[in-house]
């Protein structure tokens, strides 16, 4: 059974830090590109960061560049998102995503999400 289980969310003051974790099981983690998305109330889900399966290359949304870092540990089947210098506008539910492309097809898995609230 495929599972993506996020953890590490919570309430933090502006300027603070959090580390989100996403533990994967039920699929070949190392073959999947892993991403973090977020969705704030009344807004569309947006891509925050991605880390490739093959070479570990990363991409970030402009709004989080220099503040967030995505990492993966293939030995632990876990992807992390380090959130630094948090702002109130970073408040959202953060979702873990796994994608594997094969030809013109893709397999996609989602986690249930973890709430991040940035407030004083």
C-alpha angles and dihedrals in degrees: 000000000000115000135175111184119188125200140163101069123132147118117314135168121247110279092028131119139235135180118215122201131198117195114200130201139163098045140058098277097189091060094057131083107230127213142176120221129181136203126195122197111284093007135101121258109266134198112248105175141346133199120195124234098224109043103007093242115164139213130190139194111254090242093064103033111129092015106060129051127194119206135173133205108198092186089060097035088233136130123198136200116202110202116197133172090021120202130199089250089063089069109118145107107282118214131197117223133191124195131182120186123205114173110308093340134083137195114214131191129185134197125221095251138241125239120240117189121184111193142132 
